[in-house]
Amino acid sequence: MLLDTSGLLCLQYKHEPRHQQAVAAYRRANVWITHSYIIDEYIALVTARRYSRVDAIDFIDSLLNTPKIEVIWVNEPLTRSAIELLKNRPDKTYSLCDAVSFVVMQQRGINQALTTDKHFSQEGFTALLRQID
């Protein structure tokens, strides 16, 4: 599964509404991938929500040091592929971070994301933490 920004938030913080669901989904998975744009976005989200930056940075540090979690460092070819995806979806409001996630998931044959983000569903992936609308 891809570990997305909102999924990491639910995983870290027990008072998040989907915390238990996130923990259960995380434990069921046998592949965990994230990327450097998600890490950047996560720190920004935690700061915006006024959570402890120290706790968030410690959480990310532990993620970076967990051997079973693969962190993909976004480079120029991956960014260009994500930009191409965005150009092909002018009707969507995907962020560049989302687009990088979609390209990584397509390249790796991953269908599930630990996320609350509806954009994953719009792109045909399973957003494990989405409520049924």
Accessible surface in RSA format (square Angstrom, percent):
REM  Atomic radii and reference values for relative SASA: ProtOr
REM  Chains: A
REM  Algorithm: Lee & Richards
REM  Probe-radius: 1.40
REM  Slices: 20
REM RES _ NUM      All-atoms   Total-Side   Main-Chain    Non-polar    All polar
REM                ABS   REL    ABS   REL    ABS   REL    ABS   REL    ABS   REL
RES MET A   1    14.21   7.4   3.43   2.3  10.78  25.7   4.07   3.5  10.14  13.4
RES LEU A   2     0.00   0.0   0.00   0.0   0.00   0.0   0.00   0.0   0.00   0.0
RES LEU A   3     0.00   0.0   0.00   0.0   0.00   0.0   0.00   0.0   0.00   0.0
RES ASP A   4     4.87   3.4   4.87   4.8   0.00   0.0   0.00   0.0   4.87   4.9
RES THR A   5     7.59   5.4   7.59   7.7   0.00   0.0   7.59  10.2   0.00   0.0
RES SER A   6    22.31  18.9  21.82  29.1   0.49   1.1  21.82  46.5   0.49   0.7
RES GLY A   7     0.00   0.0   0.00   N/A   0.00   0.0   0.00   0.0   0.00   0.0
RES LEU A   8     0.29   0.2   0.29   0.2   0.00   0.0   0.29   0.2   0.00   0.0
RES LEU A   9     4.19   2.3   4.19   3.0   0.00   0.0   4.19   2.9   0.00   0.0
RES CYS A  10     5.64   4.3   5.64   6.3   0.00   0.0   0.00   0.0   5.64   6.1
RES LEU A  11    29.27  16.3  20.55  14.7   8.73  21.9  20.55  14.4   8.73  23.5
RES GLN A  12    38.04  21.3  17.09  12.5  20.95  49.9  11.43  24.3  26.61  20.2
RES TYR A  13    23.13  10.8  21.24  12.1   1.89   4.9  23.13  17.4   0.00   0.0
RES LYS A  14   171.73  83.8 151.67  93.1  20.06  47.8  94.84  85.4  76.89  81.9
RES HIS A  15   125.00  68.3  95.89  66.7  29.11  74.5  84.83  87.4  40.17  46.7
RES GLU A  16    21.27  12.2  16.70  12.6   4.57  10.9   0.27   0.5  21.00  17.1
RES PRO A  17   123.42  89.9  82.00  74.7  41.42 150.6  93.78  77.4  29.64 184.2
RES ARG A  18    53.85  22.6  51.87  26.4   1.98   4.7  10.71  14.6  43.14  26.1
RES HIS A  19    16.01   8.8  15.82  11.0   0.19   0.5   8.42   8.7   7.60   8.8
RES GLN A  20   137.33  76.8 132.34  96.7   4.99  11.9  64.73 137.8  72.60  55.1
RES GLN A  21    80.83  45.2  71.54  52.3   9.29  22.1  37.30  79.4  43.53  33.0
RES ALA A  22     0.00   0.0   0.00   0.0   0.00   0.0   0.00   0.0   0.00   0.0
RES VAL A  23    26.02  17.1  26.02  23.6   0.00   0.0  26.02  22.6   0.00   0.0
RES ALA A  24    42.30  38.9  36.39  56.2   5.90  13.4  41.57  58.5   0.72   1.9
RES ALA A  25     2.29   2.1   1.04   1.6   1.24   2.8   1.37   1.9   0.91   2.4
RES TYR A  26    36.08  16.8  36.08  20.5   0.00   0.0  27.11  20.4   8.96  11.1
RES ARG A  27   186.88  78.5 157.31  80.2  29.57  70.4  56.36  77.0 130.52  79.1
RES ARG A  28   171.84  72.2 137.16  69.9  34.68  82.6  78.21 106.9  93.63  56.7
RES ALA A  29    20.82  19.1   4.46   6.9  16.36  37.2  14.66  20.6   6.16  16.3
RES ASN A  30   131.18  90.5 108.97 105.3  22.21  53.5  34.71  83.5  96.46  93.2
RES VAL A  31    71.31  46.9  67.88  61.5   3.43   8.3  70.92  61.6   0.40   1.1
RES TRP A  32    28.28  11.4  26.46  12.8   1.82   4.3  26.46  14.1   1.82   3.0
RES ILE A  33     5.07   2.9   5.07   3.8   0.00   0.0   5.07   3.6   0.00   0.0
RES THR A  34     0.00   0.0   0.00   0.0   0.00   0.0   0.00   0.0   0.00   0.0
RES HIS A  35     0.00   0.0   0.00   0.0   0.00   0.0   0.00   0.0   0.00   0.0
RES SER A  36    21.68  18.3  17.11  22.8   4.57  10.5  12.70  27.0   8.98  12.6
RES TYR A  37    65.39  30.5  63.83  36.3   1.55   4.0  43.36  32.6  22.02  27.1
RES ILE A  38     0.00   0.0   0.00   0.0   0.00   0.0   0.00   0.0   0.00   0.0
RES ILE A  39    21.82  12.4  21.82  16.3   0.00   0.0  21.82  15.7   0.00   0.0
RES ASP A  40   102.44  71.8  95.66  95.2   6.77  16.0  24.51  57.7  77.92  77.7
RES GLU A  41    58.46  33.6  55.67  42.1   2.79   6.6  28.83  55.8  29.63  24.2
RES TYR A  42     0.00   0.0   0.00   0.0   0.00   0.0   0.00   0.0   0.00   0.0
RES ILE A  43    36.14  20.6  36.03  26.8   0.11   0.3  36.03  25.9   0.11   0.3
RES ALA A  44    59.65  54.8  48.12  74.3  11.53  26.2  55.67  78.4   3.98  10.5
RES LEU A  45    44.70  24.9  40.24  28.8   4.46  11.2  44.38  31.2   0.32   0.9
RES VAL A  46     0.50   0.3   0.50   0.5   0.00   0.0   0.50   0.4   0.00   0.0
RES THR A  47    60.77  43.2  51.04  51.7   9.73  23.2  52.88  71.0   7.88  11.9
RES ALA A  48    80.30  73.8  45.45  70.1  34.85  79.3  57.47  80.9  22.84  60.5
RES ARG A  49   122.39  51.4  97.26  49.6  25.13  59.8  35.16  48.0  87.23  52.9
RES ARG A  50   217.31  91.2 184.25  93.9  33.06  78.7  65.47  89.5 151.84  92.0
RES TYR A  51    44.43  20.7  34.01  19.3  10.43  27.1  27.87  20.9  16.56  20.4
RES SER A  52    51.71  43.7  34.29  45.8  17.42  40.1  36.93  78.6  14.78  20.7
RES ARG A  53   118.15  49.6 112.56  57.4   5.59  13.3  44.32  60.6  73.83  44.7
RES VAL A  54   105.01  69.1 102.89  93.1   2.11   5.1 104.66  90.9   0.34   0.9
RES ASP A  55    73.79  51.7  70.31  70.0   3.48   8.2  11.41  26.9  62.38  62.2
RES ALA A  56     0.64   0.6   0.64   1.0   0.00   0.0   0.64   0.9   0.00   0.0
RES ILE A  57    82.44  46.9  81.67  60.8   0.77   1.9  81.98  59.0   0.46   1.3
RES ASP A  58    86.70  60.7  80.97  80.6   5.73  13.5  26.68  62.8  60.02  59.9
RES PHE A  59    40.76  20.4  34.24  21.2   6.52  17.0  39.92  24.2   0.84   2.4
RES ILE A  60     9.89   5.6   9.89   7.4   0.00   0.0   9.89   7.1   0.00   0.0
RES ASP A  61    76.66  53.7  75.39  75.0   1.27   3.0  12.91  30.4  63.75  63.6
RES SER A  62    61.49  52.0  53.46  71.3   8.03  18.5  46.98 100.0  14.51  20.3
RES LEU A  63     8.14   4.5   4.88   3.5   3.26   8.2   8.05   5.7   0.10   0.3
RES LEU A  64    72.24  40.2  45.16  32.3  27.08  68.1  45.22  31.8  27.02  72.7
RES ASN A  65   104.60  72.1  79.04  76.4  25.56  61.6  30.61  73.7  73.99  71.5
RES THR A  66    38.17  27.1  34.75  35.2   3.42   8.1  19.27  25.9  18.90  28.6
RES PRO A  67   137.79 100.4  99.53  90.7  38.26 139.1 113.11  93.4  24.68 153.4
RES LYS A  68   109.77  53.6  85.50  52.5  24.27  57.8  60.33  54.3  49.43  52.7
RES ILE A  69    16.24   9.2   6.42   4.8   9.82  23.7   6.42   4.6   9.82  26.7
RES GLU A  70    73.87  42.4  67.39  51.0   6.48  15.4  38.01  73.5  35.86  29.3
RES VAL A  71    25.63  16.9   8.40   7.6  17.24  41.5   8.40   7.3  17.24  46.8
RES ILE A  72    27.37  15.6  23.84  17.8   3.53   8.5  27.37  19.7   0.00   0.0
RES TRP A  73   155.99  62.6 143.41  69.4  12.58  29.5 123.82  66.0  32.17  52.2
RES VAL A  74    27.32  18.0   0.38   0.3  26.94  64.9   0.38   0.3  26.94  73.1
RES ASN A  75    84.34  58.2  74.88  72.4   9.46  22.8  35.78  86.1  48.57  46.9
RES GLU A  76   107.52  61.7  95.88  72.5  11.64  27.7  43.53  84.2  64.00  52.2
RES PRO A  77    88.27  64.3  82.42  75.1   5.85  21.3  86.79  71.7   1.48   9.2
RES LEU A  78    15.91   8.9  12.57   9.0   3.34   8.4  15.22  10.7   0.69   1.9
RES THR A  79    32.86  23.4  32.86  33.3   0.00   0.0  29.02  39.0   3.84   5.8
RES ARG A  80   159.35  66.9 152.92  78.0   6.43  15.3  54.68  74.7 104.67  63.4
RES SER A  81    46.70  39.5  36.53  48.7  10.17  23.4  15.02  32.0  31.68  44.4
RES ALA A  82     0.00   0.0   0.00   0.0   0.00   0.0   0.00   0.0   0.00   0.0
RES ILE A  83    73.64  41.9  73.64  54.9   0.00   0.0  73.64  53.0   0.00   0.0
RES GLU A  84    85.42  49.0  85.25  64.5   0.17   0.4  38.18  73.8  47.25  38.6
RES LEU A  85    12.56   7.0   8.56   6.1   4.00  10.1  11.95   8.4   0.62   1.7
RES LEU A  86    45.94  25.6  38.17  27.3   7.77  19.5  38.45  27.0   7.49  20.2
RES LYS A  87   138.36  67.5 112.54  69.1  25.82  61.5  74.95  67.5  63.41  67.5
RES ASN A  88    92.59  63.8  67.81  65.5  24.77  59.7  16.58  39.9  76.01  73.5
RES ARG A  89    69.02  29.0  65.43  33.4   3.60   8.6  16.81  23.0  52.21  31.6
RES PRO A  90   118.92  86.7  82.87  75.5  36.06 131.1  92.55  76.4  26.37 163.9
RES ASP A  91   111.93  78.4  73.94  73.6  38.00  89.8  49.70 117.0  62.24  62.1
RES LYS A  92    72.23  35.2  52.57  32.3  19.66  46.8  18.22  16.4  54.01  57.5
RES THR A  93   114.17  81.2  90.39  91.6  23.78  56.7  84.58 113.6  29.60  44.7
RES TYR A  94    15.93   7.4   0.29   0.2  15.64  40.7   0.29   0.2  15.64  19.3
RES SER A  95    46.31  39.1  36.44  48.6   9.86  22.7  45.07  96.0   1.24   1.7
RES LEU A  96    60.25  33.6  53.32  38.1   6.92  17.4  53.32  37.4   6.92  18.6
RES CYS A  97    11.27   8.5   9.08  10.1   2.19   5.2   8.72  22.1   2.55   2.8
RES ASP A  98     7.80   5.5   7.31   7.3   0.49   1.2   0.49   1.2   7.31   7.3
RES ALA A  99     0.00   0.0   0.00   0.0   0.00   0.0   0.00   0.0   0.00   0.0
RES VAL A 100     0.00   0.0   0.00   0.0   0.00   0.0   0.00   0.0   0.00   0.0
RES SER A 101     0.00   0.0   0.00   0.0   0.00   0.0   0.00   0.0   0.00   0.0
RES PHE A 102     0.00   0.0   0.00   0.0   0.00   0.0   0.00   0.0   0.00   0.0
RES VAL A 103    10.98   7.2  10.98   9.9   0.00   0.0  10.98   9.5   0.00   0.0
RES VAL A 104     1.49   1.0   1.43   1.3   0.06   0.2   1.49   1.3   0.00   0.0
RES MET A 105     0.39   0.2   0.00   0.0   0.39   0.9   0.00   0.0   0.39   0.5
RES GLN A 106    95.92  53.6  69.32  50.7  26.61  63.3  37.73  80.3  58.19  44.1
RES GLN A 107   121.59  68.0  82.90  60.6  38.70  92.1  40.00  85.1  81.59  61.9
RES ARG A 108   109.78  46.1  80.54  41.1  29.24  69.6  31.25  42.7  78.53  47.6
RES GLY A 109    69.96  86.3   0.00   N/A  69.96  86.3  37.18 102.0  32.78  73.4
RES ILE A 110    21.45  12.2  13.75  10.2   7.70  18.6  18.44  13.3   3.00   8.2
RES ASN A 111    80.49  55.5  75.42  72.9   5.07  12.2  31.39  75.6  49.09  47.5
RES GLN A 112    81.85  45.8  81.27  59.4   0.58   1.4  12.13  25.8  69.72  52.9
RES ALA A 113     0.00   0.0   0.00   0.0   0.00   0.0   0.00   0.0   0.00   0.0
RES LEU A 114     0.00   0.0   0.00   0.0   0.00   0.0   0.00   0.0   0.00   0.0
RES THR A 115     0.00   0.0   0.00   0.0   0.00   0.0   0.00   0.0   0.00   0.0
RES THR A 116    31.61  22.5  27.59  28.0   4.03   9.6  11.39  15.3  20.23  30.6
RES ASP A 117    33.28  23.3  25.62  25.5   7.66  18.1  16.36  38.5  16.93  16.9
RES LYS A 118   106.15  51.8 104.35  64.0   1.80   4.3  48.84  44.0  57.31  61.0
RES HIS A 119    24.63  13.5  24.63  17.1   0.00   0.0  23.03  23.7   1.59   1.9
RES PHE A 120     0.00   0.0   0.00   0.0   0.00   0.0   0.00   0.0   0.00   0.0
RES SER A 121    56.68  47.9  40.26  53.7  16.43  37.8  31.28  66.6  25.41  35.6
RES GLN A 122    83.07  46.5  49.53  36.2  33.54  79.9  27.14  57.8  55.93  42.4
RES GLU A 123    30.16  17.3   8.65   6.5  21.51  51.2   4.69   9.1  25.47  20.8
RES GLY A 124    60.36  74.4   0.00   N/A  60.36  74.4  34.83  95.6  25.53  57.2
RES PHE A 125    25.08  12.5  17.14  10.6   7.94  20.7  17.89  10.8   7.19  20.6
RES THR A 126    56.53  40.2  51.50  52.2   5.03  12.0  36.36  48.8  20.17  30.5
RES ALA A 127    11.21  10.3   0.09   0.1  11.12  25.3   0.09   0.1  11.12  29.5
RES LEU A 128    34.82  19.4  21.22  15.2  13.60  34.2  24.11  16.9  10.71  28.8
RES LEU A 129     0.13   0.1   0.02   0.0   0.11   0.3   0.02   0.0   0.11   0.3
RES ARG A 130    74.80  31.4  57.82  29.5  16.97  40.4  12.57  17.2  62.23  37.7
RES GLN A 131   122.45  68.5 112.49  82.2   9.96  23.7  29.83  63.5  92.63  70.3
RES ILE A 132   174.46  99.3 142.65 106.3  31.81  76.7 148.21 106.7  26.25  71.2
RES ASP A 133   151.99 106.5  82.63  82.2  69.36 164.0  70.93 166.9  81.06  80.8
END  Absolute sums over single chains surface
CHAIN  1 A     7324.0       5904.8       1419.2       3936.0       3388.0
END  Absolute sums over all chains
TOTAL          7324.0       5904.8       1419.2       3936.0       3388.0
